Amino acid sequence: MKSFKNMLTIGLFTVGLATLYSCNKLDLRPSDTIDPEKAYRNLEDIDMAIKGAYAGMTYTLIGNSVVVSDEAIYPLENTVGNVSAYRWQYTASSSSVTSAFGEYYVVIDRANRALAGLEKLEKVDADKKKHYQGELLAIRAFAHVELLRAYAAGYEPAALGIPYMMKSEIGHPRRNTVAEVFNLAQKDINDALALIGDEEAIYRFSKTGLYALQARAALYAKDWTLAITASSKVIAAKPLADRTSFPKIWSDESFNEVVFSLHRTAGDLPKDDDSPAEGPIGAMFFRQDGEIALYTPSNKLTALFDKNRDIRFRSYILDDPNRGAGKQQYLIGKYLGRKEADATAGLVDVKLFRTGEMYLIRAEANAEINKLNEANTDLNALRRARIQDYQNQVISSKNELIDAVLAERYKELAFEGHRFFDLKRRKMPVRRGAQDAVNTAGALILEPTKAQYNFPIPADEIFVNKNMVQNPGYIKE
C-alpha cells in the first residue's frame, strides 16, 4: 500500500482533501500536479490526458456491489480476505467501500483539467478538438453517475447526491441533490453527443457509448421515455451476441455487444512505482496463490439458471466438482482470463456497458409506462439469445413483468456491478438465501432503513469539508 503523495497540490477538494485516507490506491502521478498552462500544449497532450482519465477508472464499485449484495458467498476457504464489507459492518472509515469515492473524483479532476486546457488551445484541428471535448464531457458524466449510484442517500430527486464538479478547484462544495446530479450529467451527455464524432470505439466513449450511459442514467432517474429512446439507439447499433460468440466475450475473444470497456493488459498491473494500476479483475474473486476462492456465486443466484440450456451459466460460473473437501464447487467464471498460453490469470477487459443491459433497460421502462407488449418483446428477445430452445412467454401483469425484468438483470448482469444498486433503486432489501448463510455471522437481510444500505461518504472527507453531510445512520468518526 503506497503513501498518498502531492496531496496539497491537487486542484479538487476530493482529490486533495477527501482522499487523504492512506488505505487506497490514489497516489497521484506527476501529470496530476503540472501547471495546466504547461501540461496541455497541443492536441496530443489532450489525448494523453484523456487516456489518463480512462486509466483512473477502476472496477472497485463492481466488486463492492457483488460483495454486499446477494450475488456471492464468502466461502469458508477464504481465510485471507476482509469480511467486514460482506457482513455489512462497514463504516465511514472502511476503505473497502469508500475508496471509489476518491478514485472517481480523480477521474473527474483529470477530465476537468483537460477541458480547461483544451479550451485554451488555438489553431488546432477543429473537428478533433470538438471530439476530445465531447469525450471529456462523457468521462465526467460517467464518473458522476457512478459516484451517485454508490454514494447517494437514496435515488429520490430530493435525496442527497454527490458534488458535481464542473471545474478543477479547491473548495468545500456541498452535495447536489440526486435530481441536480442527473440533470447535470444529462447536460454533459447531450453536449458530448453534439461534439463527439461518429467513429465507433469500445475502449473510449463513442456516441453509442454515450447513449448507453444516457439510458442507464435515465433508468435511475425514472425518466422512462429517455431510457427507451437512448437504449434503442444502442440496440440498433450493437446487436445481441449469439450463443456461439457470447462465451467468448468474457475471454476477450469476441467484442460482440460490448459497447464500452476498460482495456486491461499485463502492462497495466501494479508496479513498484506511482502507477495508479490495479490487479486483474478476476483477482477480486479468486486468489491464485493457494488457489483460494475469495467469493463464489450464491446458491440463490445459481438456482435461477437453466444449467443445461442457458449459455450464461457456463459463461459466468465455473463448475469444478474436483476442488476437494472444504472447497466451493461453483466459482465465478466470468473473469478467468484470456485464452493465450501466457495469459495472466484473471486478466480481461472490464465490460462497463453491453447491449444485454440495454434490452433490460428498455423492457423495464416500457413496463413502467404500461407498454407491456413492448416490454415482453425485449425480455423474450434477450432470453431467446441466451437460452437454447427458449419459448416466448407473455406476462400480462405490470408488476410481475417488472419483477421478471429485475430477475433477468440478476442473471444477465451477474458480477458486473449492478445487483446492489438495482435493489437500492427499487428500495428492496438485500436478502441472502439460507443456503448462503455460511460466514455471514447473521448478515442475511439488509433493510433499506439500515445505514449500510447506502455507502458512507469517507470519514476524511467529512473531516476536511465543512459543507459535506454524511449519509444517514453513520456515526461521526
C-alpha positions in Angstrom: 0.0 0.0 0.0 1.5 3.3 -1.1 1.5 6.6 0.6 -0.5 9.5 -0.7 1.8 11.9 -2.3 1.5 15.5 -3.5 -1.8 15.9 -1.6 -1.6 19.7 -1.2 -1.2 20.5 -4.8 -4.3 18.8 -6.1 -6.9 21.1 -7.6 -10.0 19.3 -6.5 -11.4 19.0 -3.0 -11.9 15.3 -3.2 -8.5 14.6 -4.7 -6.6 16.9 -2.4 -8.8 16.7 0.7 -11.2 13.8 0.6 -8.8 11.1 -0.3 -6.4 11.6 2.5 -7.0 8.1 3.8 -3.9 6.0 3.4 -5.5 2.7 2.6 -6.3 3.5 -1.0 -4.5 3.4 -4.3 -4.8 7.1 -5.1 -1.1 8.0 -5.4 -1.0 11.0 -7.8 1.0 10.8 -10.9 3.2 13.9 -11.8 0.6 14.8 -14.5 -2.0 15.5 -11.8 0.1 18.3 -10.4 1.5 20.0 -13.5 0.6 23.6 -14.3 -2.2 23.3 -17.0 -0.5 26.0 -19.0 2.5 23.7 -19.5 0.7 20.3 -19.5 -1.7 21.0 -22.4 0.3 22.5 -25.3 -1.3 20.6 -28.2 -4.0 18.0 -29.0 -1.5 15.2 -28.5 -1.2 16.3 -24.9 -5.0 16.4 -24.6 -5.2 12.9 -26.0 -2.7 11.7 -23.4 -4.8 13.4 -20.7 -7.9 11.6 -21.9 -6.1 8.3 -21.7 -5.0 9.3 -18.2 -8.7 9.9 -17.2 -9.6 6.4 -18.6 -6.7 4.9 -16.7 -8.2 6.2 -13.5 -11.4 4.2 -13.9 -11.4 1.1 -11.7 -13.6 -1.9 -11.1 -13.9 -1.1 -7.4 -17.7 -0.5 -7.5 -18.2 -3.7 -9.4 -16.5 -5.6 -6.5 -18.5 -3.6 -3.9 -21.8 -4.4 -5.5 -21.0 -8.1 -5.7 -19.7 -8.4 -2.1 -22.5 -6.6 -0.4 -25.4 -8.0 -2.4 -26.9 -11.5 -2.7 -24.7 -12.4 -5.7 -21.9 -14.0 -3.8 -20.8 -16.2 -0.9 -17.8 -15.5 1.3 -16.6 -19.2 1.5 -15.0 -20.8 4.5 -11.9 -21.4 2.4 -11.3 -17.7 2.3 -9.2 -17.0 5.4 -7.2 -14.2 3.8 -9.9 -11.6 3.0 -11.7 -8.7 4.7 -15.1 -10.0 5.7 -16.5 -6.7 7.1 -18.0 -5.5 3.8 -19.6 -8.8 3.2 -21.2 -8.7 6.7 -22.3 -5.1 6.3 -20.1 -4.0 9.1 -18.5 -1.1 7.2 -18.2 2.4 8.5 -17.1 5.8 7.0 -13.5 4.7 7.7 -13.8 1.4 5.8 -11.7 1.9 2.6 -13.3 -1.3 1.1 -16.5 0.8 0.3 -15.2 4.4 0.4 -12.1 4.1 -1.9 -14.2 4.5 -5.1 -15.2 8.0 -3.9 -11.7 9.3 -4.3 -10.9 7.2 -7.3 -13.7 8.6 -9.4 -13.1 12.2 -8.3 -9.5 11.8 -9.6 -11.0 10.8 -12.9 -13.3 13.9 -12.8 -10.4 16.2 -11.9 -8.3 14.9 -14.8 -11.2 15.4 -17.2 -11.9 18.9 -15.9 -8.2 19.9 -16.1 -8.0 18.6 -19.7 -11.2 20.5 -20.6 -9.7 23.7 -19.2 -6.5 23.1 -21.2 -8.4 22.2 -24.3 -10.4 25.4 -24.3 -7.2 27.5 -24.5 -5.8 25.7 -27.5 -5.9 27.7 -30.7 -5.0 26.9 -34.3 -5.7 23.2 -33.9 -7.8 20.7 -35.8 -11.4 21.9 -35.1 -13.1 18.6 -35.5 -10.6 16.8 -33.3 -10.9 19.5 -30.7 -14.6 19.1 -30.6 -14.4 15.3 -30.4 -12.0 15.5 -27.5 -14.2 18.0 -25.7 -17.1 15.6 -26.1 -15.1 12.7 -24.9 -14.0 14.5 -21.8 -17.6 15.6 -21.0 -18.6 11.9 -21.4 -16.0 10.8 -18.9 -17.1 13.5 -16.5 -20.7 12.5 -16.7 -19.9 8.8 -16.4 -17.8 9.3 -13.3 -20.5 11.4 -11.6 -23.2 8.8 -12.4 -21.1 6.1 -10.9 -20.5 8.1 -7.8 -24.2 8.8 -7.5 -25.1 5.2 -7.8 -22.8 4.3 -4.9 -22.9 7.3 -2.5 -26.4 8.9 -2.9 -28.6 8.7 0.1 -31.3 7.1 -2.0 -32.3 7.9 -5.6 -35.3 10.1 -4.9 -35.0 13.5 -6.6 -34.6 15.5 -3.4 -32.2 13.0 -1.8 -28.6 13.9 -1.1 -26.4 13.1 -4.1 -22.8 14.0 -4.6 -21.0 17.2 -5.5 -21.0 17.7 -9.3 -17.6 19.2 -10.1 -17.7 21.4 -13.3 -14.1 22.5 -12.9 -10.9 21.7 -11.1 -10.7 23.8 -7.9 -10.0 23.6 -4.2 -13.1 24.3 -2.1 -15.8 23.0 0.2 -18.6 22.1 -2.2 -22.0 20.9 -0.9 -23.7 17.8 -2.1 -26.0 18.3 -5.0 -29.4 16.7 -4.9 -29.9 13.5 -6.9 -32.1 15.4 -9.4 -29.4 18.0 -9.8 -26.7 15.4 -10.5 -28.9 13.6 -13.1 -29.7 16.9 -14.8 -26.1 18.0 -14.9 -25.0 14.6 -16.1 -27.6 14.6 -18.9 -26.5 18.1 -19.9 -22.9 16.8 -20.2 -24.1 13.8 -22.2 -26.2 15.9 -24.6 -23.3 18.4 -25.0 -21.0 15.5 -25.7 -23.4 13.9 -28.3 -23.3 17.2 -30.2 -19.5 17.3 -30.2 -18.2 13.7 -30.5 -17.5 12.2 -33.9 -19.2 9.2 -35.5 -16.3 6.8 -35.2 -17.1 3.7 -33.1 -14.8 2.5 -30.3 -15.1 0.3 -27.3 -12.2 1.5 -25.2 -13.2 5.1 -25.5 -16.6 6.8 -25.4 -18.3 6.9 -28.7 -21.9 8.1 -29.5 -23.1 4.6 -28.9 -21.4 4.5 -25.5 -22.9 7.9 -24.7 -26.4 6.6 -25.5 -25.7 3.6 -23.2 -24.7 6.0 -20.4 -27.7 8.1 -21.0 -30.0 5.1 -20.9 -28.6 3.9 -17.6 -28.8 7.3 -16.0 -32.4 7.7 -17.2 -33.3 4.4 -15.7 -32.1 5.5 -12.3 -33.8 8.9 -12.7 -37.0 7.2 -13.7 -37.1 9.1 -17.0 -38.7 6.2 -18.8 -39.1 8.0 -22.2 -35.4 8.9 -22.3 -34.4 5.4 -21.2 -36.4 3.9 -24.1 -35.0 6.3 -26.7 -31.4 6.1 -25.6 -31.3 2.3 -25.2 -33.0 1.9 -28.6 -30.1 3.8 -30.1 -27.6 1.3 -28.6 -29.7 -1.7 -29.6 -29.8 -0.5 -33.2 -26.1 0.0 -33.3 -25.0 -3.1 -31.4 -27.0 -6.4 -31.8 -27.0 -9.0 -29.1 -24.3 -11.7 -29.4 -25.5 -15.2 -30.4 -24.9 -18.2 -28.2 -21.7 -19.1 -30.0 -19.9 -15.8 -29.5 -21.4 -14.9 -26.1 -19.0 -17.0 -24.0 -16.0 -15.5 -26.0 -16.9 -12.1 -24.7 -15.6 -13.0 -21.3 -12.2 -14.1 -22.6 -11.9 -11.1 -24.9 -12.1 -13.3 -28.0 -15.3 -11.5 -29.1 -16.4 -7.9 -28.8 -20.0 -8.6 -29.9 -22.5 -6.4 -28.0 -19.6 -4.8 -26.0 -20.4 -1.1 -26.0 -17.7 0.3 -23.7 -15.0 -1.5 -21.9 -11.9 -0.7 -19.9 -8.9 -2.2 -21.7 -6.6 -4.2 -19.5 -3.2 -5.7 -20.3 -0.4 -7.2 -18.3 1.4 -3.9 -18.6 -1.4 -2.3 -16.5 -0.7 -4.4 -13.5 0.7 -2.7 -10.3 4.4 -2.0 -10.3 6.8 -0.6 -7.7 6.2 3.0 -8.8 3.5 5.6 -8.8 1.3 3.9 -11.4 -2.4 4.0 -10.5 -2.9 0.4 -11.7 -5.0 -2.3 -10.2 -4.7 -6.1 -10.4 -6.7 -8.3 -12.7 -10.4 -8.1 -12.1 -10.5 -11.9 -11.6 -8.3 -11.5 -8.6 -11.2 -10.0 -6.7 -12.8 -13.4 -6.7 -10.0 -16.0 -6.8 -6.5 -15.9 -5.4 -4.1 -17.9 -7.5 -1.6 -18.3 -4.6 -3.0 -21.2 -2.7 -6.0 -21.5 -5.2 -8.4 -19.8 -2.7 -11.8 -18.8 -3.8 -12.4 -15.4 -2.2 -16.0 -15.0 -3.3 -18.2 -17.6 -5.1 -21.6 -17.5 -6.7 -24.5 -17.6 -4.3 -26.8 -20.6 -4.3 -29.7 -18.1 -4.7 -28.2 -16.9 -8.0 -27.1 -20.2 -9.5 -30.6 -21.7 -8.8 -32.1 -19.3 -11.2 -30.2 -20.5 -14.3 -31.2 -23.4 -16.5 -27.8 -25.1 -16.2 -28.2 -27.1 -19.4 -29.7 -24.6 -21.8 -28.7 -21.1 -20.6 -25.4 -20.1 -22.1 -24.9 -17.6 -19.3 -24.5 -20.4 -16.7 -21.3 -21.8 -18.2 -20.1 -18.3 -19.3 -20.4 -16.9 -15.8 -20.0 -19.8 -13.5 -17.2 -22.5 -13.4 -18.4 -25.8 -12.1 -15.4 -27.7 -10.6 -16.5 -30.7 -8.5 -12.9 -31.8 -8.1 -11.7 -28.9 -6.0 -11.7 -31.1 -2.9 -13.1 -31.1 0.6 -13.8 -27.7 2.1 -13.7 -26.0 -1.3 -16.6 -24.4 -3.2 -17.7 -26.3 -6.3 -19.0 -23.3 -8.1 -16.6 -20.4 -8.9 -17.1 -17.1 -10.6 -16.1 -17.9 -14.1 -16.8 -14.5 -15.8 -13.2 -13.2 -15.2 -11.0 -16.3 -15.6 -8.7 -14.6 -18.1 -7.8 -14.7 -21.7 -7.1 -18.0 -23.6 -3.5 -17.4 -24.6 -0.9 -19.7 -23.2 1.0 -16.9 -21.5 -2.1 -15.0 -20.3 -2.3 -13.6 -16.8 -4.9 -15.4 -14.8 -8.0 -13.3 -14.2 -6.9 -10.5 -16.6 -9.5 -9.4 -19.0 -11.1 -6.2 -20.1 -13.7 -4.7 -17.7 -17.0 -4.5 -19.6 -19.0 -1.5 -18.4 -21.8 -1.3 -21.0 -23.3 -4.2 -23.0 -26.3 -4.5 -25.3 -27.9 -7.0 -22.9 -28.3 -4.3 -20.3 -29.9 -2.0 -22.9 -32.6 -4.6 -23.7 -33.4 -4.8 -20.0 -33.5 -1.1 -19.5 -35.9 -0.7 -22.4 -38.0 -3.6 -21.1 -38.3 -2.1 -17.6 -39.0 1.4 -18.9 -41.7 0.1 -21.2 -43.3 -1.9 -18.4 -43.3 1.2 -16.2 -45.4 3.1 -18.8 -47.7 0.1 -19.3 -46.3 -0.8 -22.7 -46.4 -4.5 -21.7 -46.2 -5.9 -25.3 -43.0 -4.0 -26.0 -41.5 -5.0 -22.6 -42.4 -8.7 -23.2 -40.8 -8.5 -26.7 -37.5 -7.3 -25.3 -37.4 -9.7 -22.4 -38.2 -12.6 -24.7 -35.6 -11.4 -27.2 -32.9 -11.4 -24.6 -33.8 -14.8 -23.2 -34.0 -16.2 -26.7 -30.5 -15.1 -27.4 -29.2 -16.8 -24.2 -31.4 -19.9 -23.7 -31.5 -22.8 -26.2 -35.0 -23.7 -27.4 -36.5 -20.9 -25.4 -40.3 -20.4 -25.9 -41.7 -16.9 -25.7 -43.7 -16.0 -22.6 -46.3 -13.4 -22.1 -46.6 -11.7 -18.7 -49.8 -9.7 -18.5 -49.3 -8.1 -15.1 -47.2 -4.9 -14.9 -45.8 -5.7 -11.5 -45.0 -9.3 -12.4 -43.3 -8.2 -15.6 -41.1 -5.7 -13.8 -40.2 -8.4 -11.3 -39.3 -10.7 -14.2 -37.1 -8.0 -15.7 -35.3 -7.5 -12.3 -34.8 -11.2 -12.0 -33.3 -11.3 -15.6 -31.0 -8.4 -14.6 -29.9 -10.5 -11.7 -28.8 -13.3 -14.1 -27.7 -11.3 -17.1 -25.6 -8.7 -15.3 -24.3 -11.0 -12.6 -20.9 -9.9 -11.2 -20.9 -6.7 -13.3 -21.7 -4.3 -10.5 -25.5 -3.8 -10.8 -27.3 -6.0 -8.3 -26.9 -4.0 -5.2 -27.8 -0.8 -6.9 -30.8 -2.4 -8.6 -32.1 -3.4 -5.2 -31.4 0.1 -3.9 -33.3 1.9 -6.7 -36.3 -0.3 -6.0 -35.9 0.1 -2.3 -35.8 -3.7 -1.9 -33.8 -5.3 0.9 -30.8 -7.5 0.2 -31.9 -11.0 1.1 -29.4 -13.8 1.2 -30.7 -17.3 0.9 -30.5 -19.8 3.8 -28.0 -21.9 1.8 -25.8 -18.8 1.6 -25.6 -18.2 5.3 -22.1 -19.6 5.7 -19.7 -16.9 7.0 -22.4 -14.2 7.2 -22.4 -14.0 11.0 -26.1 -13.4 10.7 -25.9 -10.9 7.9 -28.8 -12.3 5.8 -31.1 -9.3 5.4 -30.1 -5.7 4.8 -33.1 -3.5 5.1 -33.4 -0.1 3.3 -33.6 1.6 6.7 -30.1 0.5 7.7 -27.2 2.9 7.3 -25.2 0.3 5.3 -27.9 0.3 2.6 -26.1 3.4 1.3 -22.3 3.5 1.2 -20.8 6.2 3.5 -19.1 9.3 2.5 -15.4 8.8 3.5 -14.7 9.9 7.1 -11.8 12.1 6.0 -13.9 13.9 3.5 -16.4 14.7 6.3 -13.4 15.9 8.5 -11.9 18.3 5.9 -15.0 19.6 4.1 -17.2 21.7 6.4 -20.1 21.6 3.9 -20.1 17.8 3.5 -23.0 15.9 5.1 -22.8 12.2 5.9 -25.4 9.7 4.8 -28.0 8.9 7.5 -27.1 6.4 10.2 -23.3 6.7 10.2 -21.6 7.8 13.4 -19.2 10.7 13.1 -15.6 9.4 13.3 
